[in-house]
């Protein structure tokens, strides 16, 4: 016998976006039902951000053992126990999982339904779809007939690949390629277009050069014509006729929204193959339905899922004016060096603002902290418009995901370049590179002929005692 529930808010999907809405609404005193058919925490906790960064951390420890020579420390080839590496990955997930657990959310007053099509009928004035996304599988002949990995299965693998072939040169593909290479695997990455296509090509080139220097075989543009089984693994045939043999195949060719089982037509909710259609308030074509996170196809980032969830709370629950601001969207790729970006890139800025755009650069080789750590492959690149308005920033550097954050604040608060040029960072830090990039905006004016002439004039004036 079915049970009818009438919560104030019904959330479908317990990933990053859905959990923020459920927790926020419940703590505001509303009756909340949360529906999740699979794992609490969604892709980020179980198959994405958390396990991938845990694997990257293990790979960084391995790589450090190879790089001691420049510091007077004898380098050694690390002995990697891949099964224990994956134990570390699993332990990291387990440490974070209680924050996203059924028990925690029931403790907040949320009714959690672990089902897809269960015995409940739910009627609510506010339905939030937060069903996330899943790996996209390209239509490559033979792919369905061979064993292959995606981010959803990669972290269950406990055998170090002898040769990992990666299809896709975006963030996931390159992060996992570098991590496995550092842990001892031979790695080949096949990309149909450009590596890291959403990022500034100048900075993406720094990352690609590092991976190649570490021994990864990166190929672009190449087209995979066919995939088939081979002794000990898989065979990938390129359209040139070249045939590559690998022990493992990772498909990292993007994401697709998980919306196919929602029967959206019955709820008059418009959608396309890119995701559920929403306005800048994240409301769908149905007045009572919102779509947040990956399922709306806007930004497949965990931090954006949280941001969109906060917009729903502000707009739908507090009735406050809150709209999605695409100009403040940041992202980061956690290779080494990391690559981070916020706002407009150089190309987009020139298309929108024309000759008013100035590009500021500061290379990491000119940063003292980077020199001490021999981590000088990197660049801070800032795009500035009229009257010093900050339009965007990109950074290739160690910890770029941390270094980009002052630029995120600057864009969200509509600050001008003077704000980043005028703050005082501690010395020696990598963050000084951002200040130096910002300060270069004033170099021509400050040290130009007119200023020099004026300062010489001032130098001849009598000193005044105060």
Residue pairs with C-beta under 8 A, 6 or more apart in sequence:
1 119
2 119
2 120
2 121
3 119
3 120
3 121
4 120
4 121
4 122
4 123
5 33
5 111
5 120
5 121
5 122
5 123
6 31
6 122
6 123
6 124
7 30
7 31
7 32
7 33
7 111
7 122
7 124
8 25
8 30
8 31
8 32
8 124
8 125
8 126
9 21
9 22
9 25
9 30
9 31
9 32
9 33
9 124
9 126
9 127
9 128
9 317
10 32
10 33
10 35
10 122
10 124
10 126
10 127
10 128
11 18
11 21
11 22
11 25
11 32
11 33
11 34
11 35
11 128
11 130
12 18
12 35
12 127
12 128
12 129
12 130
12 131
12 262
13 35
13 36
13 42
13 129
13 130
13 131
13 132
13 293
13 295
14 22
14 34
14 35
14 36
14 40
14 41
14 42
14 100
14 105
14 112
14 130
15 41
15 42
15 43
15 44
15 130
15 131
15 132
15 293
15 294
15 305
16 42
16 44
16 293
16 302
16 305
16 306
16 309
17 128
17 130
17 132
17 292
17 293
17 294
17 305
17 306
17 308
17 309
18 34
18 36
18 42
18 128
18 130
18 292
18 293
18 309
19 34
19 40
19 41
19 42
19 100
19 105
20 305
20 306
20 309
20 310
20 313
21 128
21 130
21 292
21 309
21 312
21 313
22 32
22 34
22 105
22 108
22 110
23 105
23 108
23 110
24 309
24 310
24 313
24 317
25 32
25 313
25 317
26 32
26 105
26 108
26 109
26 110
27 108
28 313
28 317
30 317
31 111
32 109
32 110
32 111
33 110
33 111
33 113
33 122
33 124
34 105
34 110
34 111
34 112
34 113
35 112
35 113
35 115
35 116
35 122
36 112
36 113
36 114
37 114
37 115
37 116
39 45
39 46
40 97
40 100
40 101
40 102
40 105
40 112
41 96
41 97
41 100
42 132
43 132
43 133
43 134
43 151
43 152
43 294
44 50
44 302
44 305
45 93
45 96
45 97
45 100
46 93
47 151
47 152
47 154
47 155
48 151
48 302
49 302
50 92
50 93
50 96
51 89
51 92
51 93
51 155
52 151
52 155
52 172
52 175
52 176
52 179
52 334
53 334
54 88
54 89
54 92
54 93
55 85
55 89
55 155
55 176
55 179
56 175
56 178
56 179
56 334
56 336
57 88
58 85
58 88
58 89
58 179
58 183
59 178
59 179
59 180
59 181
59 182
59 183
60 182
60 336
61 78
62 78
62 80
62 182
62 183
62 184
63 78
63 182
63 214
63 336
65 75
65 76
65 77
65 78
66 75
66 76
66 77
66 78
67 75
68 74
68 75
68 76
69 75
70 374
71 374
78 184
80 160
80 183
80 184
82 158
82 159
82 160
82 183
82 184
83 158
83 159
85 183
86 155
86 156
86 157
86 158
89 155
90 155
98 104
102 112
102 114
105 112
106 112
113 120
116 261
124 288
125 288
126 288
126 290
126 316
127 288
127 289
127 290
128 289
128 290
128 291
128 292
128 312
129 259
129 262
129 269
129 276
129 284
129 289
129 290
129 291
129 292
129 295
130 291
130 292
130 293
130 295
130 305
130 309
131 257
131 258
131 259
131 262
131 293
131 295
132 257
132 258
132 293
132 294
132 295
133 255
133 256
133 257
133 258
133 294
133 295
133 300
134 152
134 255
134 256
134 258
135 150
135 151
135 152
135 251
135 252
135 253
135 254
135 255
135 256
136 253
136 254
136 255
136 256
137 143
137 150
137 251
137 253
138 167
138 224
138 251
138 253
140 167
140 224
140 225
140 226
140 227
141 225
141 226
141 227
142 226
142 227
142 228
143 227
143 251
145 227
145 228
145 229
146 227
146 228
146 229
146 234
146 249
147 234
147 249
148 227
148 234
148 249
148 250
148 251
149 157
149 248
149 249
149 250
149 251
150 250
150 251
150 252
151 172
151 176
151 252
154 176
154 250
157 248
160 180
160 183
160 184
160 185
161 180
161 185
161 186
161 246
161 247
161 248
162 185
162 186
162 232
162 233
162 247
163 185
163 186
163 187
163 188
163 233
163 245
163 246
163 247
163 248
164 176
164 177
164 180
164 185
164 186
164 187
164 188
164 246
164 247
164 248
164 249
164 250
165 187
165 188
165 189
165 190
165 234
165 236
165 244
165 246
165 248
165 249
165 250
166 173
166 176
166 177
166 187
166 188
166 189
166 190
166 249
166 250
166 252
167 173
167 190
167 224
167 236
167 249
167 250
167 251
167 252
167 253
168 189
168 190
168 191
168 250
168 251
168 252
168 253
168 254
169 189
169 190
169 191
169 194
169 195
169 196
169 218
169 220
170 195
170 196
170 197
170 198
170 252
170 253
170 254
171 196
171 331
171 333
171 334
172 252
173 189
173 191
173 250
173 252
173 253
174 189
174 195
174 196
174 207
174 208
174 211
174 333
174 335
175 333
175 334
175 335
176 250
176 252
177 187
177 189
177 211
177 216
177 218
178 187
178 210
178 211
178 214
178 216
178 335
178 336
180 187
181 187
181 211
181 214
181 215
181 216
182 214
186 215
186 217
187 215
187 216
187 217
188 216
188 217
188 218
188 219
188 244
188 246
189 195
189 211
189 216
189 217
189 218
189 219
189 220
190 219
190 220
190 222
190 224
190 236
190 238
191 218
191 219
191 220
191 221
191 222
192 220
192 221
192 222
192 223
192 224
193 220
193 221
194 201
194 204
194 220
194 221
195 204
195 207
195 208
195 218
195 220
196 204
196 207
196 208
196 333
196 339
198 331
198 341
199 333
199 339
199 341
199 345
199 394
200 341
200 345
200 346
200 381
200 394
202 379
202 381
203 339
203 341
203 379
203 381
203 394
203 395
203 396
204 339
204 396
206 337
206 339
206 377
206 378
206 379
206 396
207 333
207 335
207 337
207 339
207 396
208 218
209 377
210 335
210 336
210 337
210 377
211 218
211 335
212 218
222 238
222 239
222 240
223 238
223 239
224 236
224 237
224 238
224 239
225 237
225 238
225 239
226 236
226 237
227 234
227 235
227 236
227 237
227 249
228 234
228 235
228 237
229 235
230 245
232 245
232 247
233 245
233 246
233 247
233 248
233 249
234 245
234 246
234 247
234 248
234 249
235 243
235 244
235 245
235 246
236 243
236 244
236 246
236 249
237 243
237 244
238 244
255 294
255 300
256 273
257 274
257 275
257 276
257 294
257 295
257 296
257 297
258 294
258 295
259 271
259 275
259 276
259 295
262 269
264 270
264 271
264 276
267 286
267 289
268 285
268 286
269 276
269 277
269 284
269 285
269 286
269 289
269 291
270 276
270 277
270 284
270 285
271 277
272 297
274 297
275 291
275 294
275 295
275 296
275 297
275 298
276 284
276 291
276 295
276 296
276 297
277 284
277 285
277 296
278 284
278 290
278 291
278 296
278 298
280 323
280 324
281 311
281 315
281 322
281 323
281 324
282 290
282 291
282 292
282 296
282 308
282 311
282 312
282 315
282 324
283 289
283 290
284 290
284 291
290 312
290 316
292 305
292 308
292 309
292 311
292 312
293 304
293 305
293 308
293 309
294 300
294 305
296 308
298 304
298 308
298 324
299 329
299 331
301 329
301 331
303 330
304 329
308 324
311 322
311 323
311 324
314 320
314 322
315 321
315 322
315 323
325 412
327 343
327 344
327 411
328 342
328 343
328 408
328 411
328 412
329 342
330 340
330 341
330 342
330 404
330 408
331 340
331 341
331 342
332 338
332 339
332 340
332 341
332 400
332 401
332 404
333 339
333 340
334 401
336 398
337 375
337 377
337 378
337 396
337 397
337 398
337 400
338 395
338 396
338 397
338 398
338 399
338 400
338 401
339 394
339 395
339 396
339 400
340 394
340 395
340 400
340 401
340 403
340 404
341 392
341 393
341 394
341 395
341 404
342 392
342 393
342 394
342 404
342 407
342 408
342 411
343 383
343 390
343 391
343 392
343 393
343 407
343 411
344 352
344 383
344 391
344 392
345 383
345 392
345 394
346 357
346 359
346 381
346 383
346 392
348 392
349 357
349 383
349 385
349 391
349 392
350 357
353 385
353 386
353 391
356 385
356 386
357 383
357 384
357 385
357 391
358 383
358 384
358 385
358 441
359 381
359 382
359 383
359 384
360 380
360 381
360 382
360 383
360 384
360 417
360 437
360 438
360 440
360 441
361 379
361 380
361 381
361 382
361 437
361 440
362 379
362 380
362 433
362 434
362 436
362 437
362 440
363 376
363 378
363 379
363 380
364 370
364 375
364 376
364 377
364 378
364 379
364 380
364 397
364 430
364 433
365 371
365 376
366 433
366 436
367 376
367 428
367 430
367 432
367 433
367 436
368 427
368 428
368 432
369 428
369 429
369 430
369 432
370 376
370 378
370 397
370 398
370 430
370 433
372 428
373 398
375 397
375 398
377 396
378 395
378 396
378 397
378 398
378 400
378 433
379 395
379 396
379 397
380 393
380 394
380 395
380 397
380 403
380 433
380 434
380 436
380 437
381 393
381 394
381 395
381 437
382 390
382 392
382 393
382 394
382 407
382 417
382 434
382 437
382 438
383 390
383 391
383 392
383 393
384 390
384 391
384 417
384 441
385 391
387 416
388 416
388 417
388 418
388 441
389 414
389 416
389 417
390 407
390 410
390 411
390 415
390 416
390 417
390 420
392 411
393 404
393 407
393 410
393 411
393 434
395 403
395 404
395 407
395 433
395 434
397 403
397 430
397 433
398 430
399 430
403 430
403 431
403 433
403 434
406 420
406 423
406 431
406 434
407 420
407 434
409 415
410 419
410 420
417 438
417 441
418 438
420 434
420 435
420 437
420 438
421 435
421 438
421 439
421 441
421 442
423 435
425 431
425 432
425 434
425 435
445 451
